[in-house]
Amino acid sequence: MTRNPSKLVVVGHGAAGLAAALSVAEQARSRGLDIDVTLLEKSSQADAGGNTRWSPSYIRLAAPDRVAPDFEEDMREASGGSADRSYFRKLAGHAVRTIGWLQSHGVEFVTPIYYLSAGPARIQPLGGGSAIVEKLLAAATSAGVKVRYQHEAKALVLGKGGRVSGIAVLSADGASITLDAGAVILASGGFQGNPAMMRAQFGAAAETIKLISPGTRFDTGDGIRMATDHGASVSGDWNGMHIEPIDPRSTGSAPVVLVYPYGIVVDQDGRRFMDEGSGLVHETWEAFARDIHFARPNSIAYAILDSRLFDIEGYQRAIRSEVPPYQSPLLEDLAAQIRVPARNLIETVEAFNAAATGNVGQFDATRCDGLATATELEPPKSNWARPITKPPFLAYPLVGGLAYTFGGLATNEKAEVLGAQAPMPGLYAAGETTGHFYGTAPNAVAVLRALVFGRIAGCEAVDFVAGLGENGQG
Ligand SMILES: Cc1cc2nc3c(=O)[nH]c(=O)nc-3n(C[C@H](O)[C@H](O)[C@H](O)COP(=O)(O)OP(=O)(O)OC[C@H]3O[C@@H](n4cnc5c(N)ncnc54)[C@H](O)[C@@H]3O)c2cc1C
């Protein structure tokens, strides 16, 4: 008698979903289990990969084989003390073996030179996030994972005892189908691409935030909704998002402009509104970009610099826009180009220059150098305060570019989705679909946690369906 294979479905073709699907196929093979694994992706093959594909994928590890000793404490700090310790302990504990696993599938890691300023040690896959997508996809398909593009997961089907029994899908030809599944792993990203959910959490202005990459729009909160429709608990900061300052003129992906700490930033009225030098760029960009979108006139600001920018070694690394800055030998003319009242801009620069003249110390773009403005300037500038006097004067327009949201499903260290009282049987989630981030996004952790918990979800889901018996239906 032939046994029917158990069936398992993964939703999403980013780091979390591909790690999960491959890990299912590998576990099944190594345990001699007959498990049929299908990965559903709502975009076309050409567009697949969500945020992962467009992400440089900096990963916060001291080296591919070493977690920094302060990792867990840093996670606690970034979350203002709200982080689930067991989640981040598991992340730290599985980080190195997960990177080793990626290496075994052909992903190479290098030590990157990060923008301009330092911060925690990071590694990076050669080729960025698209290399992760490409290599894991190749390994998954050769391990037998069936990938169905233009198949959008719509709803979970639960059976006896609330156990997952299938998933409703809108297929490429517009037909609604239901796939049997003894377990489902949700890895469909956050809800940043869903204007209605964005409005509900952040207000009407959130609907107009520019998305940072072409892959970001596919993450429309579907996994979160599908699980909460059946009573899943949520976690993470529902008022949290990771957003970075980008050049609105650029047509490229993630055209960040991260030289604002070395000049001043003005609003459309030509006035400063922030301490541009309050910290390293990855410590200030999120609050800054959010403030631009939600609190500044026309949701735009301008970084104003002078030609000394070009003397900063490697300054190009901090500018990912292909469009040159507005520039002019005269501030008055620069103001006209960016439609800021010239008198205001000149006044602002003069007041800043007066407060920045005479400060002692050595300018150093790579660390907080302590070059601060004199006390009377409001708002102050705490580091990198040098007078703006050397023409040509430069202006970069900046708007917020949204990468991902923090609010998501509550999961435990086995990547099980939690219901009101207990894990929901047969339901797993990883990556942005899960919550866990509070306050500020911990720098260079999103891809790592997608990979680590995607892989864990795959292993745990195999254990689960293996325990169900024939058909994986219990
Ligand atoms: C420009 C940019 C830079 C970044 N830089 C970094 C960095 O340096 N370091 C870092 O750690 N993080 C970074 N991030 C964040 C990080 O890349 C993401 O958080 C991470 O890759 C998310 O992986 P994921 O698998 O959870 O989601 P995604 O990679 O977004 O994948 C989700 C997939 O699910 C699919 N999907 C959605 N809904 C459905 C549905 N209903 N049915 C089927 N499929 C569906 C989507 O199409 C998509 O393919 C960056 C992000 C961006 C955009």
The ligand as a Tripos MOL2 file, in Angstrom:
@<TRIPOS>MOLECULE
LIG
   53    58     1     0     0
SMALL
NO_CHARGES

@<TRIPOS>ATOM
      1 C1         15.8370   48.5400    1.0650 C.3       1 LIG1
      2 C2         15.8600   47.6790    2.2960 C.ar      1 LIG1
      3 C3         17.0050   47.6140    3.0660 C.ar      1 LIG1
      4 C4         17.0460   46.7700    4.1690 C.ar      1 LIG1
      5 N1         18.2360   46.6230    4.8260 N.ar      1 LIG1
      6 C5         18.3310   45.6750    5.7790 C.ar      1 LIG1
      7 C6         19.5960   45.3080    6.3160 C.ar      1 LIG1
      8 O1         20.6450   45.7870    5.9030 O.2       1 LIG1
      9 N2         19.6230   44.3600    7.3130 N.ar      1 LIG1
     10 C7         18.4800   43.7650    7.7800 C.ar      1 LIG1
     11 O2         18.5650   42.9190    8.6810 O.2       1 LIG1
     12 N3         17.2810   44.0860    7.2690 N.ar      1 LIG1
     13 C8         17.1780   44.9910    6.2640 C.ar      1 LIG1
     14 N4         15.9670   45.2570    5.7040 N.ar      1 LIG1
     15 C9         14.7830   44.5290    6.1890 C.3       1 LIG1
     16 C10        14.8110   43.0710    5.7400 C.3       1 LIG1
     17 O3         15.2790   42.9820    4.4130 O.3       1 LIG1
     18 C11        13.4360   42.4230    5.8420 C.3       1 LIG1
     19 O4         12.8640   42.6490    7.1070 O.3       1 LIG1
     20 C12        13.5010   40.9150    5.6140 C.3       1 LIG1
     21 O5         14.1970   40.6310    4.4190 O.3       1 LIG1
     22 C13        12.0790   40.3670    5.5590 C.3       1 LIG1
     23 O6         12.0600   39.0310    5.1510 O.3       1 LIG1
     24 P1         10.6590   38.2770    5.1270 P.3       1 LIG1
     25 O7         10.9330   36.9410    4.5280 O.co2     1 LIG1
     26 O8          9.9960   38.3510    6.4460 O.co2     1 LIG1
     27 O9          9.7360   39.1540    4.1470 O.3       1 LIG1
     28 P2          9.9230   39.4920    2.5930 P.3       1 LIG1
     29 O10        11.3140   39.3600    2.1630 O.co2     1 LIG1
     30 O11         9.2820   40.8160    2.3690 O.co2     1 LIG1
     31 O12         9.0860   38.3510    1.8490 O.3       1 LIG1
     32 C14         7.6820   38.2610    1.9510 C.3       1 LIG1
     33 C15         7.1670   37.5260    0.7120 C.3       1 LIG1
     34 O13         5.7970   37.1550    0.9080 O.3       1 LIG1
     35 C16         5.0740   37.3740   -0.2960 C.3       1 LIG1
     36 N5          3.6470   37.4760    0.0350 N.ar      1 LIG1
     37 C17         3.0190   38.4880    0.6930 C.ar      1 LIG1
     38 N6          1.7160   38.1870    0.8480 N.ar      1 LIG1
     39 C18         1.4990   36.9790    0.2760 C.ar      1 LIG1
     40 C19         0.3510   36.1520    0.1030 C.ar      1 LIG1
     41 N7         -0.8590   36.5010    0.5590 N.pl3     1 LIG1
     42 N8          0.4900   34.9620   -0.5400 N.ar      1 LIG1
     43 C20         1.7110   34.5820   -1.0340 C.ar      1 LIG1
     44 N9          2.8290   35.3500   -0.9220 N.ar      1 LIG1
     45 C21         2.7280   36.5160   -0.2540 C.ar      1 LIG1
     46 C22         5.6970   38.6480   -0.8370 C.3       1 LIG1
     47 O14         5.4260   38.8190   -2.2030 O.3       1 LIG1
     48 C23         7.1840   38.4000   -0.5480 C.3       1 LIG1
     49 O15         7.8040   37.6940   -1.5920 O.3       1 LIG1
     50 C24        15.8840   46.0720    4.5760 C.ar      1 LIG1
     51 C25        14.7270   46.1570    3.8290 C.ar      1 LIG1
     52 C26        14.7110   46.9330    2.6730 C.ar      1 LIG1
     53 C27        13.4760   46.9630    1.8260 C.3       1 LIG1
@<TRIPOS>BOND
     1     1     2 1
     2     2     3 ar
     3     2    52 ar
     4     3     4 ar
     5     4     5 ar
     6     4    50 ar
     7     5     6 ar
     8     6     7 ar
     9     6    13 1
    10     7     8 2
    11     7     9 ar
    12     9    10 ar
    13    10    11 2
    14    10    12 ar
    15    12    13 ar
    16    13    14 ar
    17    14    15 1
    18    14    50 ar
    19    15    16 1
    20    16    17 1
    21    16    18 1
    22    18    19 1
    23    18    20 1
    24    20    21 1
    25    20    22 1
    26    22    23 1
    27    23    24 1
    28    24    25 2
    29    24    26 1
    30    24    27 1
    31    27    28 1
    32    28    29 2
    33    28    30 1
    34    28    31 1
    35    31    32 1
    36    32    33 1
    37    33    34 1
    38    33    48 1
    39    34    35 1
    40    35    36 1
    41    35    46 1
    42    36    37 ar
    43    36    45 ar
    44    37    38 ar
    45    38    39 ar
    46    39    40 ar
    47    39    45 ar
    48    40    41 1
    49    40    42 ar
    50    42    43 ar
    51    43    44 ar
    52    44    45 ar
    53    46    47 1
    54    46    48 1
    55    48    49 1
    56    50    51 ar
    57    51    52 ar
    58    52    53 1
@<TRIPOS>SUBSTRUCTURE
     1 LIG1         1 GROUP 0 **** ****
